[in-house]
Structure formats: C-alpha cells, structure tokens
Amino acid sequence: MAAEGTSHSHTDTFIGITCVVIFLISYLCVLGEEFFHLRKSKPVIIAAGLIWLLVGLAYTLEGDNESAAIAFRHNLLEYAELFFFLLAAMSFITTLEERQVFAALRSWLITCNLSLLQIYWATGALAFLLSPVADNLSTALLMGAVVMAVGQHNVRFVAVGCINVVVAANAGGAFSPFGDITTLMVWQKGVIGFSGFFNLFIPSVISWLVPALIMSAVVEKGNPVPERRHQQRQMKPGALPILALFLLTIMLAVTSHSLLHLPSVLGMMTGLGVLKLYGYYLSRFESSIRDTGHVHNFHIQNLTDISQMKGDHTDVIRRFDIFQVVERSAWDTLMFFYGIVLSVGGLAALGYLGLLSDLFYSNLGPTLANSLIGVLSSLIDNIPVMFAVLTMQPDMSTNQWLLVTLTTGIGGSLLSIGSAAGIALMGQAQGVYTFSSHLKWSWAIALGYLLSIMSHLWLNGS
C-alpha cells in the first residue's frame, strides 16, 4: 500500500477511536479473567470481529473495496502458520504428559530427599533448562507442583520457590525459538535466525540468577517436613520414543526453515503426522493398562480382539487415542492468540501502530524503547506487545531485535500477572503465591532485568 502511494490513517476518526475502545474493553476483560471467570479468548475474538468490520467500513467509505480484505488475509495467514506450529508443539507436550514423563520427573524429585535449599535451586535450574523446549507455562506448573509438594505448609518457601520458578521459566524461554510464543513469532517472521537466539543465553541466565541468589537468602537450610511415603510414578510405554520423535521434529522444522527456506510449520506438522502414526501403533498394540500406583502392568491384546475397531475415534476403554490427546491442548490460548493477532492487525490497518512506532522508536531510540517495552509486558501480555512490534517493523539492527525479544520474554516476570506462568501458579498455589508476595521481590527481579539488558549490550552490542 505504501509503495502504491496509498495511505490509510484513521487514528483521529470516530471509527479509529471506537476500535481502540473496543480493544481496551476486551483486554480489561482478559485482565479480569480471575474475577469474572470468563475465558480470555472470548472477549478478544469478539473484539477482533468488530474491529475488522469497522476497518472494512472505513476503507469502503473511502472507495477502497480491496485493501481491507488483503490486510485481513495477510494477518490470518500469519496466525495460521503460528496456530499449526503451536498445535503440533502442544500435542507433543500433552502426549508426553499423558505418557507420564513429567509425572515421573516430579516424583523422582520429591523422593530424592533434598533439602529445601537444594529443591529451590533444582526446581529453578530445571525450569530454566526445560522451558526452551517445553513452553514456560507447562514448565512452571510442573516445577511449581514440586515446590508445593515438598514445601507443604512452609508458606515462605512455597512463595519464594514459586517466584523463582516463574522467573526461571520466563528467562529460559527467552533464548529459544520454542520457549515462548513471542520468540516463536520473531523466528517465524525471519527477523532472527535460529542460532541467533542463543546469543541471549548469558543475559537470560543473569536475569534468573540475580534474583534467585537474592531470594535464596530467606530459604531455610533444613530439610522438608517428612510426610507419608510418596508413591513413585513411572513412565508409560512409548514415552521415550515420543520424546525422541519430538526432538527429531524440532530438528526437521529448523532444517527445513534454515536450509530450504520453507515455513517451519511444515516440519512441525510432518512430525505431528508421524506422532499420530505412532499413536495408532500404541492404540493397536497397547491394550488395557492397569495402574496400581507403584508399577504399570501392560499386556498385549490379541489382534482378533481389536479387528473390529474403526479408526482412531473408536471409544475403547483405556485405549490410547491421539485425538483425545490433541483435544487436551490449550485451545483457549490458541483462540486468544487469534483474537490478539487480528485485533492488533486491525489497529495497524487503521494506522495506530505506525503512530506508536514514531512515538517510541523515533523519539526515544531503539535501546530505551525496547527496554520500556519489556516493562510494558509486565502489565500487558507479551503476545500483543511483540506482535505490535513485529507489525511496526521499526528499522533496527539484529542486536536490537534480540534486545526486544529478551525484554518481552523476561519483562513479564516483574509482576505475577505479567506472564502466563505467573498467572497459572497463582491459581495452583492460591493464597500462598499471590500478587503481593511476588511484588515484594519485584525489586530483585528488576535488578536482574537491568543487568541482563546491560550484559546483552556489552556482549552483543547495541
């Protein structure tokens, strides 16, 4: 549109202002999800529809009957690529959860008889190392469960341990394309290459270690209160092959994107197809499973007993069904992502993101702007923030793109409501890990945030 000399700016019109109001109202509903008990995807999907209807009306009144549809399809295509990528990744994570990989890891940690301080550091380190592959939300819930199981009634330990897990999970997700939706968006957009994200490893470590060291001073040095004997959980058959298949799928997505210049979603969906095929193998040869709590007894069902099965949707008791696994994916998150991408895209079509780009990057400079954007992500979900930056396409160096990727990833740790990991743990450790308990240590997290930015500028340049 810019190349053709066409300019559509409705930032000072009634339609434009109405669209902004609609978006703000929908986002207030998102922020009040815990109070209204309204899934966050519902208001933003409605907002996206209303915004684009008004965008179409604005363009039509100007005599342009094509540009709005072209812009909508462009945003829809961007969402579709990310949707299928996330769907494939979530299906793998959910399958590993169904095969009790994470339950076995949690059970092993609980039965290791570690001290409270050792559990504090072990859960933080594992959250940092797991989140680059498994998303930060799943990682935080897993490690948070360990903290609560070991800490029991030790309120101070549980609160500090949950903060440590949230900060570590967000920091670990910042240096990997698979660690967070924002890093995935940056990689899918082609702004930063796959290996380029690893330049953020040391700044990410600093953003976690600094507050973790400060908070460790209040962790008791003793052992947790002994409880009744914990029952060891074991992985189900097929867990390790699925884990290997997940890693191979990631390699396929990376190589197809880097070497063949194809969208990475192609590799992920191909891997999902192989997972479904392996799921067919499990459903056919894994018969009834008896879980006694200590061991799993499996026996192979006679093939004649399953000869009447009609595809993967057959309702067979205790039979592995890959489609049921996919149904357990975080559909609310995927639909929320749709509403955000389309809403922000609609505001961009009206000219608001161009206005914000001039305000931030032209007046403040990229370093200060990117640092403030990270702080903003502690109040507003980092997904719309990063998508807005990508839509603005400010003229920045690769290291500045790395900086905004870092800040939007770790900035959400400043407040408990700034990331999906923090919000989820507030629900899991309700009444113990709260907004106020997190706020008490926000100064330490902010110190790590500033030092991580400084280390990035020193190591990678401005």
C-alpha positions in Angstrom: 0.0 0.0 0.0 2.9 2.4 0.8 4.6 1.5 -2.5 1.4 2.4 -4.4 1.2 5.8 -2.6 -1.9 4.8 -0.8 -2.2 6.0 2.8 -5.0 4.9 5.2 -4.8 6.7 8.6 -7.8 6.7 10.8 -6.2 7.5 14.1 -8.2 10.6 14.6 -11.5 9.4 13.2 -14.6 8.2 15.1 -14.1 4.7 13.6 -10.5 4.5 14.7 -11.2 5.7 18.2 -14.1 3.2 18.5 -11.8 0.4 17.6 -9.3 1.4 20.2 -12.0 1.5 22.8 -13.3 -2.0 21.8 -9.8 -3.4 22.1 -9.2 -1.8 25.5 -12.6 -3.1 26.8 -11.8 -6.6 25.6 -8.4 -6.5 27.2 -9.8 -5.3 30.5 -12.0 -8.5 30.4 -8.8 -10.5 29.8 -7.1 -8.9 32.8 -10.1 -9.7 35.0 -10.3 -13.3 34.0 -9.7 -14.5 37.6 -12.6 -12.3 38.8 -15.1 -12.8 36.0 -14.3 -16.5 35.4 -14.6 -15.7 31.7 -12.1 -17.4 29.4 -9.7 -14.8 27.9 -10.3 -15.9 24.3 -14.0 -14.9 24.2 -13.8 -11.1 24.5 -10.8 -10.8 22.2 -12.4 -12.9 19.4 -15.4 -10.7 19.5 -13.2 -7.6 19.6 -11.3 -8.8 16.5 -14.5 -9.3 14.6 -15.9 -5.9 15.5 -12.6 -4.1 14.7 -12.3 -5.7 11.3 -15.9 -4.9 10.5 -15.2 -1.3 11.3 -11.9 -1.4 9.3 -13.8 -2.7 6.3 -16.4 0.1 6.7 -13.7 2.8 7.0 -11.9 1.6 3.8 -15.2 1.2 1.9 -16.3 4.8 2.8 -13.1 5.9 1.1 -13.9 4.0 -2.0 -11.4 1.2 -1.4 -13.0 -2.2 -1.6 -9.9 -4.4 -1.7 -7.2 -3.3 0.8 -9.1 -4.3 3.9 -9.6 -7.9 2.7 -5.9 -8.1 1.6 -4.8 -6.9 5.0 -7.1 -9.3 6.8 -5.9 -12.3 4.8 -2.3 -11.3 5.5 -2.9 -11.3 9.3 -4.9 -14.5 9.0 -2.1 -16.3 7.2 0.4 -15.2 9.9 -1.9 -16.6 12.5 -2.5 -19.8 10.7 1.2 -20.6 10.5 1.7 -19.9 14.2 -1.5 -21.8 15.1 -0.5 -25.0 13.4 3.0 -24.8 14.8 1.7 -24.3 18.3 -0.9 -27.1 17.8 1.8 -29.5 16.9 4.1 -28.5 19.7 1.3 -28.6 22.3 0.2 -32.0 21.0 3.7 -33.4 21.7 3.9 -31.8 25.2 0.4 -33.1 26.0 1.3 -36.6 24.8 4.4 -36.6 26.9 2.3 -35.6 29.8 -0.2 -38.4 29.1 2.7 -40.9 29.0 3.6 -39.6 32.5 7.1 -38.2 31.6 6.6 -35.1 33.7 4.9 -37.0 36.5 7.9 -39.4 36.7 10.3 -36.4 36.8 8.3 -34.7 39.5 8.0 -38.0 41.5 11.8 -38.5 41.2 12.5 -35.0 42.6 10.2 -35.4 45.5 11.7 -38.8 46.5 15.4 -37.5 46.3 15.3 -36.4 49.9 16.8 -33.0 49.1 17.0 -30.1 51.5 14.7 -27.1 50.9 17.6 -25.0 49.5 18.5 -27.8 47.1 14.9 -28.2 46.0 14.9 -24.4 45.5 17.9 -24.5 43.2 16.9 -27.8 41.5 13.4 -26.6 40.5 14.8 -23.2 39.3 17.5 -24.8 37.2 15.1 -27.4 35.7 12.6 -24.7 34.9 15.3 -22.7 33.1 16.5 -25.7 31.2 13.1 -27.2 30.3 11.3 -24.1 29.2 13.4 -23.7 26.0 11.8 -26.9 24.7 8.6 -27.2 26.7 6.8 -23.9 26.9 7.2 -21.8 30.1 3.6 -22.4 31.2 3.9 -26.2 31.3 7.4 -25.9 32.9 6.2 -23.6 35.6 3.2 -25.8 36.5 5.5 -28.9 36.7 8.1 -27.3 38.9 5.6 -25.4 41.0 3.9 -28.7 41.8 7.3 -30.0 43.1 7.8 -26.8 45.3 4.3 -27.2 46.8 4.7 -31.0 47.4 8.0 -30.5 49.2 7.2 -27.2 51.0 3.8 -28.3 52.2 2.9 -25.8 54.9 6.1 -23.8 54.7 4.4 -20.6 53.3 7.6 -18.6 52.9 9.4 -21.4 51.0 6.5 -22.1 48.7 6.0 -18.4 47.9 9.7 -17.8 47.1 10.1 -21.1 45.3 7.1 -20.2 43.0 8.6 -16.8 42.2 12.0 -18.5 41.4 10.2 -21.0 39.1 8.3 -18.2 37.3 11.4 -16.1 36.7 13.5 -19.1 35.6 10.8 -20.4 33.2 10.4 -17.0 31.6 14.2 -16.5 31.4 14.8 -19.9 29.9 12.1 -19.3 27.2 13.8 -16.1 26.1 16.8 -17.7 24.4 14.9 -20.3 22.4 12.5 -20.0 19.4 10.4 -22.7 21.1 10.5 -21.3 24.6 7.7 -18.7 24.2 5.1 -17.6 21.7 6.9 -14.3 21.3 10.3 -15.9 20.4 8.4 -18.2 18.0 6.8 -15.2 16.3 10.2 -13.5 15.9 11.7 -16.6 14.4 8.8 -17.3 12.1 9.0 -13.8 10.8 12.6 -14.3 9.8 13.9 -11.4 11.8 16.3 -13.6 13.8 17.9 -16.9 12.7 17.5 -20.0 14.8 21.1 -19.9 16.1 20.9 -16.1 16.8 18.6 -16.7 19.8 21.5 -18.4 21.7 23.2 -15.0 21.9 20.7 -14.3 24.6 21.7 -17.3 26.8 24.0 -15.4 29.2 21.7 -12.4 29.6 18.8 -14.9 30.3 20.9 -16.7 32.9 21.7 -13.4 34.6 18.0 -12.3 34.6 17.3 -15.5 36.6 20.4 -15.9 38.8 20.5 -12.4 40.2 17.0 -12.5 41.8 17.4 -16.2 42.6 20.6 -15.6 44.6 19.0 -12.7 46.5 15.8 -14.7 47.3 17.8 -17.8 48.4 18.9 -15.9 51.5 15.4 -16.4 53.0 15.2 -20.1 52.2 15.6 -22.3 55.2 18.7 -24.6 55.2 16.9 -27.5 56.8 15.1 -30.5 55.3 11.4 -30.5 54.4 8.9 -31.9 56.9 8.7 -35.7 56.3 5.4 -36.9 55.0 3.8 -40.3 54.3 5.7 -42.4 51.8 5.4 -41.0 48.3 4.4 -43.4 45.5 6.9 -43.5 42.7 5.4 -42.8 39.3 6.8 -44.5 36.2 6.6 -43.5 32.5 4.2 -45.4 30.3 5.5 -47.4 27.3 6.3 -45.3 24.3 7.3 -42.2 26.4 11.0 -42.3 25.3 10.2 -42.9 21.6 7.8 -39.9 21.7 10.4 -37.8 23.3 12.9 -38.7 20.6 10.3 -38.0 18.0 9.7 -34.6 19.4 13.4 -33.7 19.2 13.6 -35.0 15.6 10.5 -32.9 14.7 12.2 -29.8 16.1 15.3 -30.6 14.0 13.2 -31.1 10.9 11.4 -27.7 11.5 14.7 -26.0 12.0 16.5 -27.5 9.0 13.5 -27.0 6.6 13.4 -23.4 7.6 17.1 -22.7 7.5 18.2 -24.8 4.5 15.2 -25.0 2.3 13.6 -21.6 3.3 10.3 -23.3 3.9 8.0 -22.3 6.8 9.0 -24.2 10.0 5.3 -25.2 10.4 5.8 -27.7 7.6 8.4 -29.7 9.7 6.2 -29.5 12.8 3.1 -30.7 11.1 5.0 -33.5 9.4 6.3 -34.6 12.9 2.7 -34.4 14.2 1.7 -36.8 11.4 4.4 -39.2 12.5 3.2 -38.9 16.1 -0.3 -39.7 15.0 1.0 -42.8 13.2 2.9 -43.8 16.3 -0.3 -43.2 18.3 -2.0 -45.7 16.0 0.7 -48.2 16.9 0.1 -47.6 20.6 -3.7 -47.8 20.3 -3.4 -51.1 18.4 -0.8 -52.9 20.5 -1.2 -51.3 23.9 -4.3 -52.9 25.4 -5.7 -52.4 28.8 -3.4 -50.6 31.3 -3.6 -51.3 35.0 -2.1 -48.6 37.1 -1.6 -49.7 40.7 0.2 -46.5 41.8 3.6 -48.3 42.0 4.0 -50.0 38.6 2.1 -50.3 35.4 1.2 -53.8 34.2 0.8 -54.0 30.5 -0.2 -56.8 28.3 -0.6 -57.1 24.5 -4.2 -57.6 23.4 -4.9 -60.3 20.9 -5.2 -58.8 17.4 -8.5 -60.6 16.9 -10.0 -58.6 19.8 -9.4 -55.3 18.0 -10.1 -56.3 14.5 -13.5 -54.5 14.6 -12.0 -51.1 15.5 -13.0 -48.3 13.1 -10.1 -45.8 13.1 -8.7 -43.7 15.9 -12.1 -42.4 17.2 -13.3 -45.8 18.4 -14.3 -45.5 22.1 -12.3 -48.3 23.6 -11.7 -48.3 27.4 -8.2 -47.4 28.4 -7.1 -47.3 24.8 -4.5 -44.7 23.8 -6.2 -42.1 21.5 -4.0 -39.4 19.9 -7.1 -37.3 19.1 -8.1 -37.2 22.7 -4.6 -36.0 23.5 -4.9 -33.2 20.9 -8.3 -32.2 22.4 -6.4 -31.5 25.7 -4.3 -28.8 24.1 -4.7 -25.3 25.3 -7.4 -24.2 22.9 -8.3 -21.2 25.0 -4.7 -19.9 24.4 -4.8 -20.7 20.7 -8.1 -18.8 20.3 -6.8 -15.9 22.5 -3.9 -15.8 20.1 -6.3 -15.5 17.2 -8.1 -12.6 18.8 -4.9 -10.7 19.6 -3.3 -11.1 16.2 -6.4 -10.0 14.4 -7.2 -7.1 16.8 -3.6 -5.8 16.6 -3.6 -6.2 12.9 -6.8 -4.3 12.6 -5.4 -1.4 14.6 -2.3 -1.5 12.4 -4.5 -1.2 9.3 -6.0 2.0 10.8 -2.6 3.5 11.3 -2.1 3.2 15.1 1.0 1.1 15.1 2.7 3.5 12.7 1.9 6.2 15.2 3.3 4.2 18.1 6.4 3.3 16.1 7.2 7.0 15.6 6.4 7.8 19.2 8.7 5.1 20.6 11.5 4.4 18.2 11.9 7.8 16.5 11.7 9.9 19.7 13.2 7.5 22.4 15.7 5.5 20.3 15.7 1.7 20.0 17.5 0.8 23.2 15.3 2.8 25.6 12.2 1.9 23.6 12.9 -1.8 23.7 13.7 -1.7 27.4 10.4 0.1 28.2 8.5 -2.4 26.0 9.8 -5.1 28.3 8.4 -3.2 31.3 5.1 -2.8 29.5 4.9 -6.6 29.0 4.6 -7.0 32.8 1.3 -5.2 32.6 0.1 -6.3 29.2 0.5 -9.8 27.9 3.7 -10.1 25.9 2.0 -11.6 22.8 0.2 -8.5 21.7 3.2 -6.4 22.6 5.6 -8.4 20.5 3.1 -8.8 17.6 2.7 -5.0 17.6 6.5 -4.5 17.4 6.7 -7.0 14.5 3.9 -5.3 12.7 5.5 -1.9 13.2 8.7 -3.3 11.7 11.0 -0.5 13.1 14.4 -0.1 11.4 16.6 -1.9 13.9 19.8 -3.9 13.9 19.7 -7.6 14.7 21.0 -7.0 18.2 18.2 -4.6 18.9 15.7 -7.2 17.8 17.4 -9.6 20.2 17.0 -7.0 22.9 13.3 -6.6 22.4 13.0 -10.4 22.3 14.8 -10.6 25.6 12.9 -7.8 27.3 9.4 -9.0 26.3 10.4 -12.5 27.5 11.8 -11.7 30.9 9.8 -8.4 31.5 6.7 -10.4 32.3 8.5 -11.7 35.5 8.4 -8.2 37.1 4.8 -8.8 38.2 2.9 -12.1 38.8 0.3 -11.1 36.3 2.9 -10.4 33.6 3.2 -13.9 32.2 1.1 -17.0 31.7 3.5 -18.9 34.1 2.8 -16.5 36.9 -0.9 -16.4 36.4 -1.1 -20.2 36.3 1.0 -20.6 39.5 -1.2 -18.1 41.3 -4.1 -20.4 40.7 -2.1 -23.5 41.6 -0.7 -22.1 44.8 -3.8 -20.0 45.6 -3.4 -17.9 48.8 0.3 -18.6 49.1 1.9 -17.3 45.9 0.0 -14.1 45.3 0.4 -10.8 43.6 1.6 -9.1 46.8 4.1 -11.9 47.6 5.6 -11.5 44.2 5.6 -7.7 44.4 7.8 -7.9 47.5 10.6 -9.3 45.3 10.0 -7.2 42.2 12.9 -5.0 43.0 15.3 -8.0 42.9 13.7 -9.2 39.6 14.0 -5.6 38.2 17.7 -5.6 39.2 18.2 -8.9 37.2 16.2 -7.3 34.3 18.5 -4.3 34.1 21.7 -6.3 34.5 20.6 -8.7 31.7 20.0 -5.7 29.4 23.4 -4.3 30.2 25.1 -7.7 29.6 23.4 -8.1 26.3 24.5 -4.6 25.2 28.0 -5.4 26.4 28.2 -8.9 24.8 26.2 -8.4 21.6 26.5 -4.7 21.0 23.7 -2.0 20.7 
